[in-house]
Amino acid sequence: MDSCNVVFLHQKFPDDHSVKWGTHFYNEYFIRKGCNVLNLVHATSILQLIKPNKETLHRMRLSMKGPYTVQKENVGSYTVCGITTLFHPVESISFFHNSFVARQYFSITYPSIKKITQSLGKIGILFFSIAEAGIYYKIRADLSILRVQDYLDSSFYRLDCSYYKDMVKQVDIILAVSNPIYDMAVKQRGTSEGVYLLPNGCDIDKFQMEYPSPPEYSIIPKPIILYVGTLNSNHFDWNLLINTAKLKSELSFVLIGAIKRIPKDLPRNVYVFGSRPHEEIPAYMQHAQVGLHPVLDIPQARMTERPLKFYEYAASGLPMITVSYGALKNLSPHAILADDPNEFSEGIDEALKYDNQQKENLKRMVKEFSWNNVFKRFDEILSVHYPGWSIND
């Protein structure tokens, strides 16, 4: 498949060692298929530079360096280029809430999208997510693929709003990671043709290799109750976490993820580690005793069936406690459901009683959700929509 040029648009750089999202795995899939892959990353906008933080400035510097090549072991080489736009839609400003903006905010970028993609020649596949869907209007490709990995809680960036309604009807393939998102995509598109349910996957082998215990764990009282994920988002339930930790003062609660501001009222048994390289996460999971998923009851949580951390916890043999809002209730019986501090406390007691057999059952269960199985199905989808695509490559 070396004749196929593929362009991705990401929110995060695929070579950033602190994160690895679903689109990053699809990036590797196409590289292994022999495609020539260009990864564009919406690094920042001029408006964001009015009050820049350290991350924004770092992303801006990466954008200014232009395209660069990444060689990844056991995957191959690919090109990455950060791009800076004049502006980015802002939820609090009503001017941005229209299809004109959706079609225009990628028109002027540095470096120029047109110049970057011209070097590729004919583009076979464009792959992007709902959060940066404006790219659809600026890159012509034989096949366009929209992956909807989240139900985003803004007044735009959603399938059920007018912001991208034309794009949802025109794009060739929509990949929905949950049943609720699939149903919404079919409704907005007006047909199920080209819409596919394709959930997240997990790098099973990586999370089932044995790792030594992280050094930080040696100075923390056991058992360890772990959360891995962003702590800056508007869906992490700090009150639920804090009040559960107060009820379980004899346990250590470890939080791993990007964070800008730590709440002042954290109990002494809560340890905020901040970001860790993605390659180190399996060790933190394997040597913890319970995994948590405390999120607020908001549409984004209700539309999620199987968050990535569910697969990773399970692959590590880590019992998970999650809220039961919306589609998350479908995680039962593979996860313990709880909705308030008392229930989370009881769930932790239950999880701490898991024996080796129950943990092995989790590891076996999650194997059906490997990225390899996801990509077998994706191969079949591409073979229908992209002439000449071989599922045997």
GIFENRA-V8168 format. One record per residue. N is the residue number from 1. OMEGA is omega in whole degrees, 0 to 359 (999 if undefined). Layout:
N:OMEGA  N:OMEGA
This chain:
1:185  2:179  3:184  4:174  5:183  6:177  7:175  8:165  9:181  10:168  11:181  12:180  13:182  14:178  15:175  16:188  17:182  18:181  19:170  20:183  21:182  22:181  23:177  24:176  25:177  26:175  27:180  28:178  29:182  30:178  31:180  32:177  33:178  34:181  35:173  36:192  37:174  38:178  39:172  40:180  41:176  42:189  43:182  44:174  45:179  46:179  47:180  48:181  49:176  50:175  51:186  52:169  53:184  54:180  55:180  56:180  57:178  58:180  59:178  60:179  61:178  62:179  63:184  64:181  65:178  66:183  67:174  68:185  69:176  70:175  71:182  72:182  73:179  74:178  75:182  76:182  77:177  78:182  79:178  80:176  81:174  82:179  83:177  84:178  85:176  86:181  87:175  88:181  89:181  90:187  91:186  92:181  93:188  94:180  95:185  96:189  97:180  98:184  99:178  100:179  101:180  102:182  103:191  104:192  105:171  106:183  107:181  108:181  109:171  110:350  111:181  112:178  113:182  114:181  115:181  116:185  117:178  118:181  119:179  120:189  121:182  122:181  123:181  124:187  125:171  126:183  127:183  128:181  129:185  130:184  131:181  132:189  133:178  134:180  135:181  136:184  137:186  138:181  139:177  140:180  141:177  142:182  143:178  144:183  145:176  146:176  147:181  148:186  149:182  150:165  151:186  152:191  153:178  154:180  155:171  156:186  157:178  158:180  159:184  160:175  161:185  162:188  163:182  164:188  165:179  166:180  167:181  168:180  169:187  170:184  171:186  172:184  173:170  174:176  175:180  176:185  177:179  178:179  179:178  180:178  181:177  182:181  183:179  184:180  185:179  186:180  187:182  188:180  189:181  190:180  191:175  192:181  193:180  194:179  195:184  196:172  197:181  198:185  199:175  200:175  201:180  202:175  203:190  204:185  205:182  206:184  207:179  208:168  209:180  210:181  211:174  212:180  213:178  214:182  215:182  216:182  217:184  218:182  219:180  220:178  221:176  222:1  223:180  224:178  225:194  226:167  227:175  228:180  229:181  230:178  231:180  232:186  233:182  234:181  235:177  236:185  237:181  238:181  239:179  240:180  241:184  242:182  243:174  244:179  245:178  246:178  247:183  248:185  249:180  250:182  251:177  252:179  253:183  254:180  255:179  256:179  257:180  258:180  259:179  260:184  261:179  262:178  263:184  264:187  265:180  266:173  267:183  268:180  269:175  270:183  271:180  272:182  273:186  274:183  275:172  276:176  277:184  278:181  279:181  280:186  281:180  282:180  283:179  284:180  285:185  286:185  287:169  288:182  289:181  290:175  291:183  292:173  293:182  294:181  295:181  296:178  297:181  298:182  299:181  300:179  301:183  302:181  303:182  304:178  305:183  306:177  307:181  308:183  309:177  310:179  311:184  312:174  313:184  314:180  315:178  316:182  317:185  318:177  319:187  320:173  321:183  322:170  323:186  324:183  325:172  326:185  327:179  328:179  329:180  330:177  331:176  332:9  333:183  334:175  335:179  336:183  337:180  338:187  339:178  340:184  341:179  342:179  343:176  344:178  345:178  346:179  347:177  348:177  349:180  350:182  351:181  352:179  353:179  354:177  355:183  356:181  357:178  358:178  359:177  360:177  361:176  362:181  363:179  364:182  365:188  366:182  367:179  368:181  369:179  370:176  371:178  372:178  373:176  374:184  375:172  376:178  377:179  378:175  379:180  380:179  381:180  382:181  383:178  384:189  385:185  386:183  387:177  388:179  389:182  390:180  391:180  392:180  393:999
